[in-house]
Amino acid sequence: MHPDFQNNQRGESLLQHMESKARSLGIAGLFVLTTQATHWFRERGFDMLPLQKLPIKKRQLYNYRRNAKVFFKKL
């Protein structure tokens, strides 16, 4: 990640907004895929899941070359 974008709370603000919006829509949880920020999502309450837990329509679009990790957070 570029240093100009580290430690400025943009990611934190975006995640809080997404969680709030999801709750207001009655969404029970969020899936995220990441290739480099596993620790960041874990620190914010996301749990790593096997790819098979990703909803089928999203799993069909998964790019195996990127090898992204799947995370989920119950809201």
KEVO-5847 format. One record per residue: residue number from 1; z negated, x, y negated of N, C-alpha, C in turn. Coordinates in nm, 2 decimals, padded with zeros to 4 digits. Each point is the difference from the previous one (the first is absolute). Layout:
<i=NUM, n.z=Z, n.x=X, n.y=Y, ca.z=Z, ca.x=X, ca.y=Y, c.z=Z, c.x=X, c.y=Y>
...
***
This chain:
<i=1, n.z=00.00, n.x=00.08, n.y=00.12, ca.z=00.00, ca.x=-00.08, ca.y=-00.12, c.z=00.00, c.x=00.09, c.y=-00.12>
<i=2, n.z=00.07, n.x=-00.04, n.y=-00.10, ca.z=00.01, ca.x=00.07, ca.y=-00.13, c.z=-00.13, c.x=00.00, c.y=-00.07>
<i=3, n.z=-00.05, n.x=00.11, n.y=-00.05, ca.z=-00.13, ca.x=00.01, ca.y=-00.07, c.z=-00.02, c.x=-00.10, c.y=-00.12>
<i=4, n.z=00.11, n.x=-00.03, n.y=-00.06, ca.z=-00.01, ca.x=-00.09, ca.y=-00.12, c.z=-00.05, c.x=-00.14, c.y=00.04>
<i=5, n.z=00.02, n.x=-00.03, n.y=00.13, ca.z=-00.04, ca.x=-00.14, ca.y=00.05, c.z=-00.12, c.x=00.00, c.y=00.09>
<i=6, n.z=-00.07, n.x=00.11, n.y=00.01, ca.z=-00.13, ca.x=00.01, ca.y=00.07, c.z=-00.12, c.x=-00.03, c.y=-00.09>
<i=7, n.z=-00.10, n.x=-00.07, n.y=00.06, ca.z=-00.12, ca.x=-00.02, ca.y=-00.06, c.z=00.01, c.x=-00.08, c.y=-00.13>
<i=8, n.z=00.09, n.x=-00.09, n.y=-00.01, ca.z=00.02, ca.x=-00.08, ca.y=-00.12, c.z=-00.03, c.x=-00.15, c.y=00.02>
<i=9, n.z=-00.04, n.x=-00.03, n.y=00.13, ca.z=-00.04, ca.x=-00.14, ca.y=00.04, c.z=00.12, c.x=-00.10, c.y=00.01>
<i=10, n.z=00.12, n.x=00.05, n.y=-00.01, ca.z=00.11, ca.x=-00.10, ca.y=00.01, c.z=00.01, c.x=-00.06, c.y=00.14>
<i=11, n.z=-00.02, n.x=00.08, n.y=00.10, ca.z=00.00, ca.x=-00.05, ca.y=00.14, c.z=-00.11, c.x=-00.10, c.y=00.02>
<i=12, n.z=-00.12, n.x=00.04, n.y=-00.05, ca.z=-00.12, ca.x=-00.09, ca.y=00.01, c.z=00.03, c.x=-00.13, c.y=-00.07>
<i=13, n.z=00.05, n.x=00.00, n.y=-00.12, ca.z=00.03, ca.x=-00.12, ca.y=-00.07, c.z=00.10, c.x=-00.09, c.y=00.07>
<i=14, n.z=00.11, n.x=00.06, n.y=00.05, ca.z=00.10, ca.x=-00.07, ca.y=00.07, c.z=-00.05, c.x=-00.06, c.y=00.13>
<i=15, n.z=-00.08, n.x=00.07, n.y=00.07, ca.z=-00.06, ca.x=-00.06, ca.y=00.13, c.z=-00.09, c.x=-00.11, c.y=-00.04>
<i=16, n.z=-00.09, n.x=00.01, n.y=-00.10, ca.z=-00.09, ca.x=-00.11, ca.y=-00.03, c.z=00.08, c.x=-00.12, c.y=-00.04>
<i=17, n.z=00.11, n.x=00.02, n.y=-00.08, ca.z=00.08, ca.x=-00.12, ca.y=-00.04, c.z=00.07, c.x=-00.06, c.y=00.13>
<i=18, n.z=00.05, n.x=00.08, n.y=00.09, ca.z=00.06, ca.x=-00.06, ca.y=00.12, c.z=-00.10, c.x=-00.07, c.y=00.08>
<i=19, n.z=-00.12, n.x=00.05, n.y=00.02, ca.z=-00.10, ca.x=-00.07, ca.y=00.07, c.z=-00.04, c.x=-00.13, c.y=-00.06>
<i=20, n.z=-00.02, n.x=00.00, n.y=-00.13, ca.z=-00.03, ca.x=-00.12, ca.y=-00.07, c.z=00.10, c.x=-00.11, c.y=00.01>
<i=21, n.z=00.13, n.x=00.04, n.y=-00.02, ca.z=00.11, ca.x=-00.09, ca.y=00.01, c.z=00.01, c.x=-00.05, c.y=00.15>
<i=22, n.z=-00.02, n.x=00.08, n.y=00.10, ca.z=00.01, ca.x=-00.04, ca.y=00.14, c.z=-00.11, c.x=-00.11, c.y=00.02>
<i=23, n.z=-00.12, n.x=00.03, n.y=-00.04, ca.z=-00.11, ca.x=-00.09, ca.y=00.02, c.z=00.03, c.x=-00.14, c.y=-00.07>
<i=24, n.z=00.06, n.x=00.00, n.y=-00.12, ca.z=00.03, ca.x=-00.12, ca.y=-00.07, c.z=00.10, c.x=-00.08, c.y=00.07>
<i=25, n.z=00.09, n.x=00.07, n.y=00.08, ca.z=00.10, ca.x=-00.07, ca.y=00.08, c.z=-00.05, c.x=-00.04, c.y=00.14>
<i=26, n.z=-00.12, n.x=00.03, n.y=00.03, ca.z=-00.05, ca.x=-00.03, ca.y=00.13, c.z=00.03, c.x=00.10, c.y=00.11>
<i=27, n.z=00.05, n.x=00.12, n.y=-00.04, ca.z=00.04, ca.x=00.10, ca.y=00.10, c.z=-00.13, c.x=00.07, c.y=00.05>
<i=28, n.z=-00.01, n.x=00.01, n.y=00.13, ca.z=-00.13, ca.x=00.05, ca.y=00.06, c.z=-00.01, c.x=00.15, c.y=00.01>
<i=29, n.z=00.12, n.x=00.07, n.y=-00.01, ca.z=-00.01, ca.x=00.14, ca.y=00.01, c.z=00.13, c.x=00.07, c.y=-00.04>
<i=30, n.z=-00.01, n.x=00.13, n.y=-00.02, ca.z=00.12, ca.x=00.08, ca.y=-00.05, c.z=00.03, c.x=00.11, c.y=00.10>
<i=31, n.z=00.13, n.x=00.01, n.y=00.03, ca.z=00.05, ca.x=00.11, ca.y=00.08, c.z=00.06, c.x=00.10, c.y=-00.10>
<i=32, n.z=-00.01, n.x=00.13, n.y=00.02, ca.z=00.06, ca.x=00.10, ca.y=-00.08, c.z=00.06, c.x=00.11, c.y=00.10>
<i=33, n.z=00.10, n.x=00.06, n.y=-00.04, ca.z=00.06, ca.x=00.12, ca.y=00.08, c.z=00.00, c.x=00.11, c.y=-00.09>
<i=34, n.z=-00.05, n.x=00.12, n.y=00.04, ca.z=00.00, ca.x=00.12, ca.y=-00.08, c.z=00.03, c.x=00.12, c.y=00.09>
<i=35, n.z=00.06, n.x=00.10, n.y=-00.07, ca.z=00.03, ca.x=00.12, ca.y=00.07, c.z=-00.09, c.x=00.12, c.y=-00.05>
<i=36, n.z=-00.06, n.x=-00.02, n.y=-00.11, ca.z=-00.08, ca.x=00.11, ca.y=-00.06, c.z=-00.14, c.x=-00.04, c.y=-00.05>
<i=37, n.z=-00.03, n.x=-00.13, n.y=-00.02, ca.z=-00.13, ca.x=-00.04, ca.y=-00.06, c.z=-00.09, c.x=-00.06, c.y=00.09>
<i=38, n.z=-00.01, n.x=00.04, n.y=00.13, ca.z=-00.09, ca.x=-00.06, ca.y=00.09, c.z=-00.14, c.x=00.00, c.y=-00.04>
<i=39, n.z=-00.05, n.x=00.11, n.y=-00.06, ca.z=-00.14, ca.x=00.01, ca.y=-00.04, c.z=-00.03, c.x=-00.09, c.y=-00.11>
<i=40, n.z=00.10, n.x=-00.02, n.y=-00.10, ca.z=-00.02, ca.x=-00.09, ca.y=-00.11, c.z=-00.02, c.x=-00.14, c.y=00.04>
<i=41, n.z=00.08, n.x=-00.05, n.y=00.10, ca.z=-00.01, ca.x=-00.14, ca.y=00.05, c.z=-00.13, c.x=-00.01, c.y=00.08>
<i=42, n.z=-00.04, n.x=00.10, n.y=00.08, ca.z=-00.12, ca.x=-00.01, ca.y=00.08, c.z=-00.12, c.x=-00.01, c.y=-00.10>
<i=43, n.z=00.00, n.x=00.07, n.y=-00.10, ca.z=-00.11, ca.x=00.00, ca.y=-00.10, c.z=-00.01, c.x=-00.14, c.y=-00.07>
<i=44, n.z=00.10, n.x=-00.08, n.y=00.01, ca.z=00.00, ca.x=-00.13, ca.y=-00.07, c.z=-00.01, c.x=-00.11, c.y=00.10>
<i=45, n.z=-00.04, n.x=00.03, n.y=00.12, ca.z=-00.03, ca.x=-00.11, ca.y=00.10, c.z=00.11, c.x=-00.03, c.y=00.10>
<i=46, n.z=00.10, n.x=00.07, n.y=00.00, ca.z=00.11, ca.x=-00.03, ca.y=00.09, c.z=-00.03, c.x=00.07, c.y=00.14>
<i=47, n.z=00.04, n.x=-00.06, n.y=00.11, ca.z=-00.01, ca.x=00.06, ca.y=00.13, c.z=00.14, c.x=00.03, c.y=00.05>
<i=48, n.z=00.01, n.x=00.11, n.y=00.07, ca.z=00.13, ca.x=00.04, ca.y=00.06, c.z=00.02, c.x=-00.09, c.y=00.13>
<i=49, n.z=00.12, n.x=-00.05, n.y=00.01, ca.z=00.04, ca.x=-00.08, ca.y=00.12, c.z=00.12, c.x=00.06, c.y=00.07>
<i=50, n.z=00.01, n.x=-00.03, n.y=00.13, ca.z=00.13, ca.x=00.04, ca.y=00.07, c.z=00.11, c.x=-00.08, c.y=-00.06>
<i=51, n.z=00.12, n.x=00.06, n.y=00.01, ca.z=00.12, ca.x=-00.07, ca.y=-00.05, c.z=00.02, c.x=-00.13, c.y=00.06>
<i=52, n.z=-00.04, n.x=-00.02, n.y=00.12, ca.z=00.02, ca.x=-00.13, ca.y=00.07, c.z=-00.08, c.x=-00.12, c.y=-00.07>
<i=53, n.z=-00.10, n.x=00.03, n.y=-00.09, ca.z=-00.07, ca.x=-00.10, ca.y=-00.07, c.z=00.07, c.x=-00.05, c.y=-00.12>
<i=54, n.z=00.10, n.x=00.07, n.y=-00.04, ca.z=00.08, ca.x=-00.03, ca.y=-00.12, c.z=00.08, c.x=-00.13, c.y=00.04>
<i=55, n.z=00.01, n.x=-00.10, n.y=-00.10, ca.z=00.07, ca.x=-00.12, ca.y=00.03, c.z=00.15, c.x=00.03, c.y=00.05>
<i=56, n.z=00.04, n.x=-00.07, n.y=00.10, ca.z=00.13, ca.x=00.03, ca.y=00.06, c.z=00.12, c.x=00.02, c.y=-00.09>
<i=57, n.z=00.01, n.x=-00.08, n.y=-00.10, ca.z=00.11, ca.x=00.01, ca.y=-00.10, c.z=-00.01, c.x=00.13, c.y=-00.07>
<i=58, n.z=-00.12, n.x=00.05, n.y=-00.04, ca.z=-00.01, ca.x=00.12, ca.y=-00.06, c.z=00.02, c.x=00.12, c.y=00.09>
<i=59, n.z=-00.05, n.x=-00.02, n.y=00.13, ca.z=00.02, ca.x=00.11, ca.y=00.10, c.z=00.14, c.x=00.03, c.y=00.02>
<i=60, n.z=00.09, n.x=-00.11, n.y=00.00, ca.z=00.14, ca.x=00.02, ca.y=00.02, c.z=00.06, c.x=00.08, c.y=-00.11>
<i=61, n.z=-00.06, n.x=00.01, n.y=-00.12, ca.z=00.06, ca.x=00.08, ca.y=-00.11, c.z=-00.06, c.x=00.14, c.y=-00.01>
<i=62, n.z=-00.10, n.x=00.03, n.y=00.09, ca.z=-00.07, ca.x=00.12, ca.y=00.00, c.z=00.09, c.x=00.12, c.y=00.02>
<i=63, n.z=-00.01, n.x=00.10, n.y=-00.09, ca.z=00.08, ca.x=00.12, ca.y=00.01, c.z=-00.08, c.x=00.11, c.y=00.08>
<i=64, n.z=00.04, n.x=00.02, n.y=00.12, ca.z=-00.07, ca.x=00.10, ca.y=00.09, c.z=00.01, c.x=00.14, c.y=-00.05>
<i=65, n.z=00.11, n.x=00.03, n.y=-00.07, ca.z=00.01, ca.x=00.14, ca.y=-00.06, c.z=-00.10, c.x=00.03, c.y=-00.10>
<i=66, n.z=-00.05, n.x=-00.10, n.y=-00.07, ca.z=-00.10, ca.x=00.02, ca.y=-00.11, c.z=-00.14, c.x=00.02, c.y=00.07>
<i=67, n.z=-00.02, n.x=-00.06, n.y=00.11, ca.z=-00.13, ca.x=00.00, ca.y=00.08, c.z=-00.12, c.x=-00.04, c.y=-00.09>
<i=68, n.z=00.02, n.x=-00.11, n.y=-00.08, ca.z=-00.11, ca.x=-00.05, ca.y=-00.08, c.z=-00.11, c.x=-00.06, c.y=00.09>
<i=69, n.z=-00.12, n.x=00.02, n.y=-00.05, ca.z=-00.12, ca.x=-00.06, ca.y=00.06, c.z=-00.02, c.x=-00.14, c.y=-00.05>
<i=70, n.z=-00.05, n.x=-00.09, n.y=00.09, ca.z=-00.02, ca.x=-00.14, ca.y=-00.04, c.z=-00.15, c.x=-00.02, c.y=-00.02>
<i=71, n.z=-00.03, n.x=-00.07, n.y=-00.11, ca.z=-00.14, ca.x=-00.03, ca.y=-00.04, c.z=-00.01, c.x=-00.14, c.y=-00.03>
<i=72, n.z=-00.12, n.x=-00.06, n.y=00.02, ca.z=-00.03, ca.x=-00.14, ca.y=-00.03, c.z=-00.14, c.x=-00.01, c.y=-00.06>
<i=73, n.z=-00.01, n.x=-00.09, n.y=-00.09, ca.z=-00.13, ca.x=-00.03, ca.y=-00.07, c.z=-00.02, c.x=-00.15, c.y=00.00>
<i=74, n.z=-00.10, n.x=-00.05, n.y=00.06, ca.z=-00.04, ca.x=-00.14, ca.y=00.00, c.z=-00.05, c.x=-00.03, c.y=-00.14>
<i=75, n.z=00.04, n.x=-00.11, n.y=-00.06, ca.z=-00.05, ca.x=-00.04, ca.y=-00.13, c.z=-00.10, c.x=-00.11, c.y=00.01>
***
